[in-house]
Amino acid sequence: MSDNSLTERIETITNAYEEVWQITQQVVVANQPLIEEIFISMISGGHLLIEGVPGTAKTTICKIVARLMDYEFRRVQGAVDLQPADIVGVRIYDRTKNEFVLQKGPIFTNFLMVDEINRLTPKTQSALLEAMSERQTTIDGTSYPLSEAYFVIATQNPYDAEGTFPLIEAQRDRFMFSTTLTHLGPESELEILRRERAGELDWKVYQDRLAPILGPESISAMAATVRAVKVDEVILAYIRDVVLATRSHGDVQLGASSRASIAFLRGSMARAALNGRTYVIPDDVQALALPVLRHRIILTREAAITGVTPEAVINEIIKSVGVS
């Protein structure tokens, strides 16, 4: 791919993201980091974990993006009595065909949203592992492929511990990014009220005006373009040093895995494209440090007791690790 061709393709990604952002802002107030992380995850083949309070437009944003990408959207509400078969599906006997046929679960889609994933039991959480990492699911010993265009967003509520099951480490590590959402600030909250007064927050009216602007083929083409973004050896060494620093930090019991390194690399390449560049710079790595690392490191008990947070540790690492 020539430099001119790559530049043109990068410009297509930049323009597509800008259009997605402008359309979502017609009904969603703020939340640009979340929309950016969704877009980066989708064109990088990753998945996203959201932790935050209810009422922060998570589901609305997911529905909008899925519609704009022309993805089939399915939503699963987490509950303790939800079984793996409720997500992946089950094989049932069809008397007319005299054979077992697959009754597909919601996992067979393009865009799956699992709301309150930490209300699922560990057994049901594990049903998502294979789908997220291998884009297939196994039912009664038979493997079924999922769509190549496959994206998972899961949410969890950090404030309601009753009846919840913390995500197992292997499950958390399957998410490329994690992000936290809080309540809006004063100005954004006031804008919500203005829009409600003007009748601009009616989802049904807005949904009727939404039309796809991309498609699974477009996302695949963008993914191919992102893989051509240039990454200097210095950037690779910087990513390595940041990840290694999480494993040797005194407040960290379990540092980031190699999946974090891969997430840094793929995410930085995608972020460079979103910003109209054909090459990665250290700022791309630094901007993704929190979403890449916050769900992957486990603090020591002593650090947690004294009020140290993963975000504080990550920020300290970013400040201390230089680009050589």
C-alpha positions in Angstrom: 0.0 0.0 0.0 1.6 3.3 -1.1 1.8 6.3 1.3 -0.7 8.3 -0.8 -3.2 5.4 -0.8 -2.7 4.9 3.0 -3.3 8.5 3.6 -6.5 8.5 1.7 -7.7 5.4 3.5 -6.8 7.0 6.9 -8.8 10.0 5.9 -11.8 7.8 5.3 -11.5 6.4 8.9 -11.1 9.9 10.3 -14.2 11.2 8.4 -16.3 8.2 9.4 -15.5 8.6 13.1 -16.3 12.3 12.9 -19.7 11.5 11.3 -20.4 8.9 13.9 -19.6 11.4 16.7 -21.7 14.1 15.2 -24.7 11.9 14.8 -24.5 10.5 18.3 -24.3 14.0 19.7 -27.8 14.7 18.4 -29.2 12.7 21.3 -26.3 11.9 23.6 -24.6 14.6 25.7 -20.8 14.3 26.2 -19.4 10.8 26.5 -16.8 11.3 23.7 -14.2 9.0 25.3 -16.7 6.1 25.3 -17.7 6.6 21.7 -14.0 6.8 20.7 -13.2 3.6 22.6 -16.1 1.8 21.0 -15.0 2.9 17.5 -11.4 1.9 18.2 -12.4 -1.5 19.6 -14.6 -2.3 16.6 -11.9 -1.6 14.0 -9.3 -3.3 16.1 -11.2 -6.5 16.7 -11.5 -6.0 20.4 -14.3 -5.8 23.0 -15.2 -3.2 25.7 -16.1 -3.4 29.4 -18.0 -0.5 30.9 -18.2 0.2 34.6 -20.6 2.9 35.8 -23.7 4.0 37.4 -27.1 3.5 35.7 -28.6 6.2 33.5 -25.5 7.2 31.7 -26.8 6.4 28.2 -24.8 3.2 27.7 -27.5 1.3 26.0 -28.6 4.2 23.9 -25.0 4.8 22.6 -24.7 1.1 21.8 -27.9 1.0 19.9 -26.9 4.1 17.9 -23.5 2.8 17.0 -24.8 -0.6 16.0 -27.4 1.1 13.7 -24.8 3.3 12.1 -22.5 0.3 11.5 -25.5 -1.7 10.2 -24.8 -4.4 12.8 -27.4 -6.6 14.2 -27.9 -5.6 17.9 -28.8 -8.0 20.6 -29.0 -7.3 24.4 -28.7 -9.7 27.3 -29.8 -8.6 30.8 -27.5 -10.2 33.4 -29.3 -12.2 36.1 -28.2 -14.9 38.6 -30.6 -17.4 37.1 -29.3 -17.0 33.5 -27.8 -20.2 32.2 -25.1 -20.6 29.5 -27.7 -22.0 27.2 -29.7 -18.8 27.5 -26.7 -17.0 25.9 -25.2 -19.4 23.4 -28.3 -21.4 22.5 -29.2 -25.1 22.7 -29.7 -28.0 20.3 -33.3 -29.4 20.4 -34.8 -32.4 18.7 -36.9 -31.6 15.6 -39.4 -34.4 15.1 -40.3 -33.3 11.6 -36.6 -33.4 10.5 -35.8 -36.4 12.8 -32.6 -34.7 13.9 -31.3 -32.2 16.4 -31.3 -28.6 15.3 -29.6 -25.5 16.8 -31.8 -22.9 18.5 -29.4 -20.0 18.4 -29.0 -17.7 21.5 -28.3 -14.0 21.4 -24.6 -14.6 21.1 -25.2 -15.2 17.4 -25.2 -11.5 16.3 -22.8 -8.8 15.3 -23.1 -6.4 18.3 -23.8 -8.1 21.7 -24.5 -6.0 24.8 -24.4 -7.8 28.1 -25.9 -5.6 30.7 -24.7 -6.1 34.3 -22.4 -8.9 33.4 -21.3 -9.3 37.0 -24.8 -10.6 37.8 -24.0 -13.7 35.8 -22.6 -16.7 37.6 -19.0 -17.6 36.8 -20.3 -20.6 34.8 -22.4 -18.3 32.6 -19.6 -15.7 32.3 -17.3 -18.4 31.0 -19.8 -19.1 28.2 -18.6 -15.8 26.7 -14.9 -16.6 26.8 -14.7 -18.7 23.7 -16.9 -16.3 21.7 -14.8 -13.3 22.6 -11.4 -14.8 21.9 -12.1 -17.2 19.1 -15.4 -16.0 17.5 -17.0 -19.3 17.9 -19.0 -21.2 20.5 -19.3 -24.8 21.4 -22.7 -26.5 22.0 -22.9 -30.2 22.9 -19.4 -30.7 21.6 -20.0 -29.0 18.2 -18.3 -25.7 17.4 -20.3 -23.1 15.6 -18.6 -20.0 14.0 -19.8 -16.5 14.8 -19.8 -13.6 12.5 -16.5 -12.1 11.5 -18.0 -8.7 12.4 -18.4 -9.5 16.1 -18.3 -7.0 18.9 -19.1 -7.4 22.6 -19.8 -4.6 25.1 -20.5 -5.6 28.8 -21.5 -3.3 31.6 -21.2 -3.7 35.3 -22.4 -1.7 38.3 -19.7 -1.1 40.9 -22.0 0.1 43.6 -24.4 -2.8 43.9 -22.4 -5.7 45.3 -25.4 -7.8 46.4 -26.1 -10.6 44.1 -23.1 -10.0 41.9 -20.1 -12.1 41.0 -16.8 -10.3 40.2 -15.5 -11.1 36.7 -12.9 -13.8 36.7 -9.4 -12.6 35.7 -9.5 -14.6 32.4 -12.8 -12.9 31.5 -11.6 -9.4 32.2 -8.4 -10.0 30.2 -10.6 -10.7 27.1 -11.8 -7.1 27.0 -9.5 -4.9 25.0 -10.6 -1.8 26.9 -12.4 -0.9 30.0 -13.9 2.4 30.8 -15.7 4.1 33.7 -18.8 6.3 33.4 -19.9 8.8 36.0 -22.8 11.2 36.2 -22.6 14.3 34.0 -21.2 17.6 35.1 -23.4 20.7 35.8 -23.4 22.0 32.2 -24.0 18.7 30.6 -26.8 18.0 33.0 -28.4 21.3 32.1 -28.1 20.4 28.4 -30.1 17.2 29.1 -32.9 19.3 30.6 -32.9 21.7 27.7 -33.2 18.8 25.2 -35.9 17.1 27.2 -37.9 20.4 27.3 -37.5 20.7 23.5 -38.6 17.1 23.0 -35.2 16.1 21.5 -34.7 13.0 23.7 -37.4 10.9 22.3 -35.6 7.7 21.3 -38.4 6.4 19.0 -38.3 9.6 16.9 -34.5 9.7 16.8 -34.4 6.0 15.8 -36.6 6.5 12.8 -34.2 9.1 11.5 -31.1 6.9 11.9 -29.7 5.2 8.8 -26.5 3.1 8.5 -23.5 5.0 7.2 -21.1 2.1 7.2 -21.3 -1.7 7.2 -19.4 -4.8 8.2 -17.5 -4.7 5.0 -16.5 -1.0 5.7 -15.3 -2.0 9.2 -13.2 -4.8 7.7 -11.6 -2.4 5.2 -10.9 0.0 8.1 -9.3 -2.8 10.1 -7.0 -3.6 7.1 -6.1 0.0 6.9 -5.3 0.3 10.6 -2.9 -2.7 10.3 -0.9 -0.7 7.8 -0.3 2.2 10.2 3.4 2.6 10.9 4.8 1.8 14.4 8.4 2.6 15.1 10.6 0.3 17.2 10.8 3.0 19.8 7.0 2.9 20.3 7.1 -0.9 20.6 9.8 -0.6 23.3 7.7 2.1 25.1 4.7 -0.2 25.1 6.8 -3.0 26.5 8.3 -0.8 29.2 4.8 0.4 30.4 3.5 -3.2 30.6 6.5 -4.5 32.4 6.3 -1.6 34.9 2.9 -2.9 36.0 4.5 -6.2 36.8 7.2 -4.7 39.1 5.2 -2.0 40.8 5.1 -2.3 44.5 1.4 -1.8 44.8 0.5 -4.3 42.2 0.0 -8.0 43.0 -0.8 -9.1 39.4 0.5 -7.0 36.5 -0.8 -6.8 33.0 -0.6 -9.7 30.6 0.7 -9.8 27.0 -2.8 -9.2 25.9 -2.3 -5.7 27.3 0.7 -5.2 25.0 -1.3 -6.3 22.0 -4.3 -4.0 23.0 -1.9 -1.1 23.3 -0.4 -1.8 19.9 -3.7 -2.3 18.1 -5.5 0.5 19.9 -2.6 3.0 19.3 -2.7 2.2 15.6 -6.4 2.8 15.4 -6.2 6.0 17.4 -3.6 7.3 15.1 -5.9 6.7 12.2 -8.8 8.4 14.0 -6.5 11.4 14.3 -5.6 11.4 10.7 -2.0 10.0 11.1 -0.3 7.2 9.3 2.0 6.6 12.3 1.8 6.1 16.0 3.2 8.6 18.5 3.7 8.2 22.3 0.6 10.3 23.0 -1.5 7.4 21.5 -0.1 5.0 23.9 -0.5 7.3 26.9 -4.1 8.2 26.0 -5.0 4.5 26.1 -3.2 3.6 29.3 -6.2 3.7 31.5 -8.7 1.8 29.3 -6.0 -0.9 28.5 -4.7 -1.4 32.0 -7.3 -0.5 34.7 -9.1 -3.9 34.5 -6.0 -5.9 34.1 -4.0 -5.1 37.2 -4.8 -6.3 40.6 -3.5 -4.3 43.6 -2.0 -5.8 46.7 -4.3 -6.0 49.7 -2.3 -3.4 51.5 -2.5 -0.9 48.7 -6.3 -1.4 48.4 -6.8 -0.9 52.1 -4.9 2.4 52.1 -7.0 3.7 49.3 -4.6 3.3 46.3 -6.6 2.9 43.0 -5.6 1.3 39.8 -5.9 4.6 38.0 -3.4 6.2 40.4 -0.9 3.4 39.8 -1.3 3.7 36.1 -0.9 7.4 36.0 2.3 7.1 38.2 3.7 4.5 35.7 3.0 6.7 32.7 4.8 9.6 34.4 7.8 7.5 35.4 8.3 5.5 32.2 10.0 7.5 29.5 10.3 7.0 25.7 13.8 5.8 25.0 
